[in-house]
Amino acid sequence: MKLLDLANKYVEKSDWKTMLLLKICLFSAGIIVGTTVTKKAKFLTLCICMVLFVITYIPLMIKFFNIYEENKN
């Protein structure tokens, strides 16, 4: 089984609590990595992270609001 197929199966079998734990875990890993960035690299790291946040946040919110609209009634 390929890694991405396995990841899809994992998400299918997960509920919101599992996804919350996954997000907390990844957030914590990001904080750990962020604390190891040198002062010289902090600005570039911040810029890259802000761009990645916007690029990933927009499609996530579009999907969320599409699901909301589908289930509104």
Secondary structure as UniProt FT lines:
FT   HELIX           3..12
FT   HELIX           16..35
FT   HELIX           39..41
FT   HELIX           42..70
//
